[in-house]
């Protein structure tokens, strides 16, 4: 980073760097990573600490995020960014698929080993689905959940599903072991979208694509649920393409460039 970068730019980069670091960092490490003179970094950290945005751990000679940063993050969550960004995206997606097949569009997030649905957009032709707002379903069974799991590090997925006890069954279909889930996620990662056929409710299927945040981490999924007998492979591919376009739009709204 240029030594002439505005102080505000430097402060924001410090916050982002500390947020992404696995542990508090030394001023020297921050100075080196951000290409800022060490003396300038100390002045910047002192000012940010006074405002509460970073915290100094003198025994370790390291710096981490302060309460001020947490308060901004909490305020961001209170403003329901995913719902606000996702609602118009889902509305346009539902309109785009109207002439393809009746399907419910929904936005979901991971909540532990479950998919939590935050938004739902129903078609003009009624489609009965269980993925309603506020409903939680096993992430290993839903296309929405696996679209997100496929974008996570393998070790993180393994930690979420360490044994058979972590897997639930609803219709006798879907993965019931870590190795089976791993194979499905690898295929869906390669293809770029997830799908399920009757894993949740017999006769209904879904496709889904993950949306990313500014750090390119999966934060939500855009999914479509429809009657299995109304969508052959070609129709499913079309639906997945439209879901991917909507997920890309949501990603851009979340800061992905």
N, C-alpha and C positions, 0 to 999 in steps of 0.2 A: 504494500500500500504506500502511496506517495506520502512523503514526510509533510507535504503541504495540505493534506486532507483536513477538512474542517473538523473541529473538536467533536461536533455532534456525530459525524460519520464514524470517528474513532470510537466514541462511546457506544454506538449501536453495534459496532463490530465486536467490541469487548463483551457486550451482553450476549450476543449470538455465540461467540466462542466459548464463553463460560457455560452457556445453556447446553451446548453440544458436547462439552468435555465430560468424561466419565467421573472426574473428581476436581476439586478446587485446584487452581493453577498458580504458579509463582509469577511474580511480575516479570521476571526475566523471560519465562516461557511465553507469556503473552506478548512481550516486546518483540521477541524473535519471530513468533508466528504471524504477527500483524505488521512486522517491519516498521515499528515505531521506536524511536530512541528511548532507551531505558529511563532516562530522567523525565521525559515527557510522559511515559507510561505511569510512573509513580505519581506525577501531578494529576493525571487524569483519574487514576484509581482513587486518589485521596478525595477529589471532588465528587466522584460517583458514590464513594462511601458516605460522605457527609450528607448526600441526598438520599441515601438508603438503598441505592440500586446495586451496590456490591457490598460484600462483607469481608473483613480482613480477619484471618486466623493467625494471630501473631506467633503462637507456639509452633505452627507449621510453616510460617512465612508464605502463606498462600492466600488466594483470593477466590471467593465464590459469589454466587448471586445473593443479593440482599432482599429484604422484605419488600422494598419498593418494586423490584422486578416481579415478585410474586403477586403483588397487588394489581399490577397492570395485567398480568396473565389471568388473574381471577376476574377482573373487569371484562376482559376479552371474552371469557367463557360466559359471563352473565349476559352478554349481548347476543348470545346464541348464534355465532357466526356460521356454523354449518347449516342451521335451519334457514338463516337469512340468505346465505349464498345458494343453498341447494333448492329452495322452493321454486324460484323461477326456472331453474335448470330442469327440475322434474316436470314442471308444467309444459315446457317446450318438448321434452322427451315424450310425454304422454300424447301430445298433439302429433308428433312425428310418426308414432307407431300406430295411430288410429286407423290408417288404411292398410296396415300389415296384418295385425292380429290383435284381438282384445287382450290387453295385458295391464297389470297393475305395476306402476313404477314406484320404487321405494328407495330411500336412502338409509343405510345402516352403518353402524360402527361396531367395533369390537369392544366387548365388556367382559374381560377375562376370557373364558372359553365359550362365550355366548355372542350371538349377533343381537344387538339392540337396534330396533327400527325407530328412526326419528321422524321420518316424513313418509307420506303415502299419497300418490296421485292415482285416482281410479279412472278407468276408461268409461266412455258413454255406455258401452255394453257391459253389464255387471259381470265381474269375475270374483268369485268367492275365494279369498286367501286368508291364511292365518297371520301373515306378516303385516299386522296393523301397527299403528303408532304406539310405542311403549311396550310392544311384545318382545320377548327374548326367546331366541331359539338356538340350538346347538350350532356353534360356528363351523364345526367339522361337517355338518350336514347341509348347510345352506350355501348357495352360490355366493351370496353376499358376504358371508363369513370367510369362505375359502378364497375369494378374490383378494381379501385383505391378508389372510394368512400366507398366501403365496408370495407376498411382497415383504414378508418379515424374514429376518435371519433364521436359518435352520435351527440354530440353538435355541432361539426364543420360542419357536413352534414346539420344539421338543420339551421345553420347560412347561409349556401350557398343557401338553398332552403326554405326560411321562409314562402312563400305563393304560391298560385296558379300562380301568375304572374311570378314566377321564372321558371316555367316549359314551355317548348316549345313542339309543336306537329308537326310531319311531315307526318305521314301516318294514324293518328287516333289510333295508338297503343302506348303502353308504359305508364309509370306512369305520372299522371298529378296532384298528390297531395303528400304532405310530407308523409302521412301515407302509401300510395301505394308504394312510393319509399322505405320507411323504411322496408316494408314487403319483397320487392324484394331483397334489400341489405342483410337482415338477412338470406334469403335462399341462396344467392350466397356466403355469408361469410361462412355459414355452409358447402356448397358444395366444396368451394375452387376455383371456377371459375365463371365468369359471361357469360351470353349469351343474345343475342337479336334476335328476329325473325321478320324481316320486320319493325322494329321501325324507321329505317332511309330510306330504299328503299324497296319497295315491291319486294318480290322474293329473297331477300338476307338476310343472317344471319351471325352472328359473335359469336366467343367465345374469351375470354381474361382472362389473369391472371396477377396479380400485381407483380412487382419486387420491392425489398426493398433496402434501403441503409444501411450503417453500424449501424444506430440507429434503424433499422427495421421499418422505416417509408416508406410508398409507394411513390416511385419516378417516376415510369413509368409502363406502361402495355405492355405486348406482346399479340397481338391479331391476329386472323385469320378471314377473311371474305370470304364467299363462297356462291354459289347458294343454296337456301333452298332446292330445289328438288334433290340436289346431296348428301345430308348428312342426314341420319336417326339418331336416338338417339345413336346408337352404334358408328357410324362414328364421331359424335360430341364429344362423350366421348373420343375417340382416339385423336381427334384434341386438345381437352382441355388438355389431358395428355401431348402431345407434346409441347403445349404452356407453360404448367407448368414447364416442364423440361427446356425450353429456359429461362423462367423467373427466375428459380433458378440459371441458369448459369449467367445471367445478375446480379442477386443479389450478387453472389460471386465475380463477377468482380467489383461491387460497394463496396465491403468490408465486406459483411455478412459472418460470419464464422459459 
